């Protein structure tokens, strides 16, 4: 069997409404063979049943084709019992049974994909995204034209403001282990070429080659949220090129499942904790000789939040510095 299929891994956590919208657009994709793999991270709102109901409702709606799907448990994937032997399917629903975080949840889908002989690429796609029909094929073509490419991202735009760029690759500050997403907030009309060098691909849309996955390995799961994609890119240095594709558009809502750092309320605080903790964990893994500057940066974050009277956020930043875990914010 030839390796020519893209496996699109989509992580769901209590967000089936976003997921079915994502799937509805994804199944209009053209130009390459693909299978969607939805990994449900222990949702408590019957997400898998809702997605199955949507599949029955949409039967025959996509180019007059009924979507065939398969439901498997994470334990089957872990036992390597998921090689496709029967009729091909369009969608795989994987019940992870618990919240494994971003990397842990997606890694189950990646392991499933690698068990399939026809897998050429794996596309990690956020469930709160909308993709035009040619976005996937554009990235596949980027791999074909650049044999050394191992990890490729998209031109990600804001879903609610589609004329503005949300991210187009990212850079890492190695002294403070902070990140900067390129072109954020710029009009899309100003993007005329791909950046010459990037340090990582933002996680909303990342396509990896099979060679990349088999050489670099899966994402590091201990972050739980944030910094997984930066860790992945760091481990690929000297082995593969990392790039973004100008012609692959993805429209992203952002923060739907966990909350963005600027979001008010409980989810925003949870997001802030994992972001700061991930920054420190990444520094310890790859830049231990610069931990002093990373800690200085984190202490500066505490001071900034105190000046802004953001008492809860200051407390979170201080807990990260002290290595304390806020029990009410993690893995809920």
C-alpha positions as CSV (number, residue, x, y, z in Angstrom):
1,X,0.0,0.0,0.0
2,X,1.4,3.4,-1.0
3,X,1.9,6.0,1.7
4,X,-0.2,8.9,0.4
5,X,-2.8,9.6,3.1
6,X,-3.0,12.5,5.5
7,X,-4.3,11.6,8.9
8,X,-6.0,14.7,10.4
9,X,-5.9,14.5,14.2
10,X,-8.4,16.7,16.0
11,X,-8.6,16.8,19.8
12,X,-12.0,17.3,21.4
13,X,-12.7,18.1,25.0
14,X,-16.3,19.0,25.7
15,X,-16.3,20.9,22.4
16,X,-18.3,18.8,20.0
17,X,-20.1,21.8,18.6
18,X,-16.8,23.3,17.4
19,X,-15.6,19.8,16.3
20,X,-18.5,19.1,14.0
21,X,-18.2,22.5,12.4
22,X,-14.5,21.8,11.9
23,X,-15.3,18.4,10.4
24,X,-18.0,19.8,8.1
25,X,-15.4,22.1,6.5
26,X,-12.6,19.5,6.6
27,X,-14.6,17.0,4.6
28,X,-14.9,19.4,1.7
29,X,-11.1,19.3,1.3
30,X,-9.8,18.4,-2.1
31,X,-6.5,17.4,-3.7
32,X,-5.3,14.6,-1.4
33,X,-6.5,11.5,0.4
34,X,-7.2,11.9,4.1
35,X,-8.8,10.4,7.2
36,X,-10.0,12.4,10.1
37,X,-9.1,11.1,13.6
38,X,-11.1,12.7,16.5
39,X,-9.6,12.0,19.9
40,X,-12.0,12.7,22.7
41,X,-10.2,13.6,25.9
42,X,-12.7,12.3,28.4
43,X,-15.5,14.7,27.7
44,X,-18.3,14.9,30.2
45,X,-21.0,16.1,27.8
46,X,-21.5,13.0,25.6
47,X,-19.3,14.6,22.9
48,X,-18.7,11.3,21.1
49,X,-22.4,10.5,20.9
50,X,-23.2,14.0,19.6
51,X,-20.5,13.6,16.9
52,X,-21.9,10.2,15.9
53,X,-25.4,11.7,15.7
54,X,-24.0,14.5,13.4
55,X,-22.5,11.8,11.2
56,X,-25.8,10.1,10.8
57,X,-27.6,13.4,10.1
58,X,-25.0,14.3,7.5
59,X,-25.0,10.9,5.8
60,X,-24.5,11.4,2.1
61,X,-24.1,15.2,2.3
62,X,-20.4,15.3,1.3
63,X,-20.1,15.0,-2.5
64,X,-23.0,12.5,-2.3
65,X,-20.8,10.2,-0.2
66,X,-21.8,8.6,3.0
67,X,-19.1,8.9,5.6
68,X,-17.8,5.6,7.0
69,X,-16.5,5.8,10.6
70,X,-14.9,3.7,13.2
71,X,-15.1,3.9,17.0
72,X,-12.1,2.7,19.0
73,X,-10.8,2.9,22.5
74,X,-7.4,4.3,23.5
75,X,-6.5,0.9,24.9
76,X,-6.8,-0.6,21.4
77,X,-4.4,2.0,20.1
78,X,-2.0,1.5,22.9
79,X,-2.0,-2.3,22.3
80,X,-1.3,-1.6,18.6
81,X,-4.5,-3.4,17.5
82,X,-5.7,-0.6,15.1
83,X,-4.1,-1.4,11.8
84,X,-6.8,-1.0,9.1
85,X,-7.8,-4.3,7.6
86,X,-11.4,-3.9,6.4
87,X,-13.0,-1.3,4.3
88,X,-11.4,2.2,4.4
89,X,-13.0,4.7,6.7
90,X,-13.3,8.5,6.5
91,X,-13.4,9.2,10.2
92,X,-12.0,7.5,13.3
93,X,-13.4,8.4,16.8
94,X,-11.0,7.5,19.6
95,X,-12.3,7.5,23.2
96,X,-9.3,8.5,25.3
97,X,-11.4,8.0,28.4
98,X,-9.7,10.8,30.4
99,X,-8.2,14.2,29.9
100,X,-4.6,13.6,28.8
101,X,-3.8,17.2,27.9
102,X,-3.0,18.5,24.4
103,X,0.1,16.4,23.7
104,X,-1.2,13.2,25.4
105,X,-4.6,13.4,23.7
106,X,-3.1,14.1,20.2
107,X,-0.4,11.5,20.6
108,X,-3.1,8.8,20.8
109,X,-4.3,9.9,17.4
110,X,-0.7,10.0,16.0
111,X,0.0,6.5,17.3
112,X,-3.2,5.4,15.5
113,X,-2.1,7.0,12.3
114,X,1.4,5.5,12.4
115,X,-0.2,2.0,12.6
116,X,-1.7,2.6,9.2
117,X,0.4,1.6,6.2
118,X,-0.9,4.4,4.0
119,X,0.0,7.2,6.4
120,X,2.3,9.8,4.8
121,X,1.6,12.9,7.0
122,X,-0.3,13.7,10.2
123,X,-2.0,17.1,10.5
124,X,-2.8,18.3,14.0
125,X,-5.7,20.7,13.7
126,X,-7.5,22.5,16.5
127,X,-11.1,21.7,16.7
128,X,-12.1,25.4,16.8
129,X,-10.8,26.0,13.2
130,X,-12.3,26.3,9.8
131,X,-10.3,25.2,6.8
132,X,-10.8,26.0,3.1
133,X,-10.9,23.1,0.6
134,X,-7.3,23.5,-0.6
135,X,-5.5,24.1,2.7
136,X,-4.5,20.5,3.3
137,X,-3.3,20.0,-0.3
138,X,-1.2,23.2,-0.1
139,X,0.8,21.8,2.8
140,X,1.2,18.4,1.2
141,X,2.6,20.2,-1.9
142,X,5.0,22.1,0.4
143,X,6.4,18.8,1.6
144,X,6.8,17.5,-1.9
145,X,8.7,20.6,-3.0
146,X,11.0,20.7,0.1
147,X,12.2,17.1,0.9
148,X,14.0,18.3,4.1
149,X,10.8,19.7,5.5
150,X,9.6,17.8,8.6
151,X,7.0,20.1,10.2
152,X,4.9,22.6,8.4
153,X,2.3,25.2,9.6
154,X,-0.4,27.3,8.0
155,X,-1.1,30.9,7.6
156,X,-3.5,31.1,10.6
157,X,-6.1,33.9,10.6
158,X,-8.7,35.0,13.1
159,X,-12.0,33.3,12.5
160,X,-14.0,36.4,13.5
161,X,-11.6,38.8,11.7
162,X,-10.5,36.8,8.6
163,X,-8.6,39.6,7.1
164,X,-6.1,39.6,10.0
165,X,-3.3,37.2,10.6
166,X,-3.3,35.3,14.0
167,X,0.1,33.6,13.4
168,X,2.5,32.7,10.7
169,X,5.2,30.7,12.4
170,X,6.9,31.6,15.7
171,X,10.2,32.7,17.2
172,X,11.8,31.7,20.5
173,X,13.7,34.0,22.9
174,X,16.3,31.6,24.2
175,X,17.3,33.9,27.1
176,X,13.9,34.0,28.7
177,X,12.2,31.1,26.9
178,X,9.3,33.3,25.8
179,X,7.7,33.0,22.4
180,X,6.6,35.4,19.7
181,X,4.1,34.5,16.9
182,X,5.0,36.2,13.6
183,X,2.7,38.6,11.8
184,X,0.1,38.5,14.6
185,X,-2.5,41.2,14.0
186,X,-1.2,42.2,10.6
187,X,-3.5,42.5,7.6
188,X,-3.3,39.3,5.5
189,X,-2.7,41.3,2.4
190,X,0.8,42.2,3.8
191,X,1.9,38.6,3.7
192,X,3.7,38.1,0.3
193,X,6.2,35.3,1.2
194,X,7.0,32.8,3.8
195,X,9.5,33.7,6.6
196,X,13.0,32.5,5.9
197,X,13.5,31.1,9.5
198,X,11.1,30.2,12.2
199,X,11.8,28.4,15.5
200,X,8.4,26.6,15.8
201,X,5.0,26.1,14.3
202,X,2.0,27.3,16.4
203,X,-0.1,24.4,17.5
204,X,-3.4,25.4,15.8
205,X,-2.2,23.8,12.6
206,X,0.8,21.5,12.4
207,X,1.5,18.9,9.7
208,X,4.3,16.5,10.3
209,X,5.8,14.0,7.9
210,X,5.9,10.3,8.8
211,X,9.7,10.5,8.7
212,X,9.6,13.4,11.2
213,X,7.4,11.4,13.6
214,X,9.4,8.2,13.4
215,X,12.7,10.1,13.8
216,X,11.8,12.9,16.4
217,X,9.1,11.0,18.1
218,X,5.7,12.1,19.5
219,X,5.1,15.3,21.5
220,X,6.3,15.5,25.1
221,X,3.3,14.9,27.3
222,X,4.4,16.3,30.7
223,X,3.5,19.9,29.6
224,X,-0.2,19.0,29.6
225,X,-0.9,22.3,27.8
226,X,1.4,24.8,25.9
227,X,5.0,24.5,24.8
228,X,4.5,21.1,23.3
229,X,5.0,22.5,19.7
230,X,8.1,24.4,20.8
231,X,9.6,21.3,22.4
232,X,8.8,19.3,19.3
233,X,10.6,21.9,17.0
234,X,13.6,22.1,19.4
235,X,14.1,18.3,19.2
236,X,14.0,18.4,15.4
237,X,16.9,20.8,15.1
238,X,19.6,19.4,12.9
239,X,17.3,16.7,11.5
240,X,14.5,18.5,9.7
241,X,13.5,21.9,8.4
242,X,10.5,23.6,9.9
243,X,8.4,26.0,7.9
244,X,5.0,27.5,7.2
245,X,2.9,27.4,4.0
246,X,1.6,30.8,2.7
247,X,-1.2,29.1,0.7
248,X,-2.5,26.9,3.5
249,X,-5.2,29.0,5.2
250,X,-6.7,28.1,8.6
251,X,-9.2,30.3,10.4
252,X,-8.9,29.9,14.1
253,X,-11.2,31.0,17.0
254,X,-8.6,30.3,19.7
255,X,-8.9,29.5,23.4
256,X,-12.2,27.6,23.0
257,X,-11.2,24.6,25.2
258,X,-8.9,26.1,27.9
259,X,-8.9,29.8,27.7
260,X,-6.3,32.3,26.5
261,X,-3.9,34.1,28.8
262,X,-5.9,37.4,28.5
263,X,-9.2,35.8,29.2
264,X,-11.0,36.7,32.4
265,X,-12.2,34.1,34.9
266,X,-11.2,30.6,35.9
267,X,-10.2,29.3,32.5
268,X,-7.9,32.2,31.9
269,X,-6.1,31.5,35.2
270,X,-5.7,27.9,34.3
271,X,-4.2,28.9,31.0
272,X,-1.8,31.3,32.6
273,X,-0.5,28.6,35.0
274,X,0.2,26.1,32.3
275,X,1.8,28.7,30.0
276,X,4.2,29.9,32.7
277,X,4.9,26.3,34.0
278,X,5.5,25.2,30.4
279,X,8.0,28.0,29.9
280,X,10.0,26.9,33.0
281,X,9.8,23.2,32.1
282,X,11.0,23.9,28.6
283,X,14.0,25.9,29.9
284,X,15.0,23.1,32.3
285,X,14.9,20.6,29.4
286,X,16.8,22.6,26.8
287,X,18.4,25.7,28.3
288,X,19.4,24.8,31.9
289,X,22.4,27.1,31.7
290,X,20.0,30.0,31.2
291,X,17.6,29.2,34.0
292,X,18.8,32.2,35.9
293,X,17.4,34.6,33.2
294,X,14.2,32.6,32.9
295,X,13.6,32.9,36.7
296,X,14.3,36.6,36.5
297,X,11.7,36.9,33.7
298,X,9.2,35.0,35.8
299,X,9.8,37.3,38.8
300,X,9.4,40.3,36.5
301,X,6.0,38.7,35.5
302,X,5.0,38.7,39.2
303,X,5.9,42.3,39.6
304,X,4.0,43.3,36.4
305,X,0.9,41.6,37.6
306,X,1.2,43.2,41.1
307,X,1.5,46.7,39.5
308,X,-1.7,46.0,37.5
309,X,-3.4,44.7,40.6
310,X,-3.9,41.3,39.1
311,X,-3.6,39.6,42.4
312,X,-4.7,36.1,41.2
313,X,-2.3,36.1,38.3
314,X,0.5,37.4,40.4
315,X,-0.1,34.5,42.8
316,X,0.0,32.0,39.9
317,X,3.3,33.4,38.6
318,X,4.8,33.2,42.1
319,X,3.6,29.6,42.6
320,X,5.4,28.7,39.3
321,X,8.6,30.3,40.5
322,X,8.3,28.4,43.9
323,X,7.4,25.1,42.2
324,X,3.9,25.0,43.8
325,X,0.9,23.6,42.2
326,X,-2.5,25.4,42.5
327,X,-4.7,22.4,43.0
328,X,-7.9,24.1,41.9
329,X,-6.5,24.9,38.5
330,X,-4.9,21.8,37.1
331,X,-6.3,18.8,35.2
332,X,-9.9,19.6,35.7
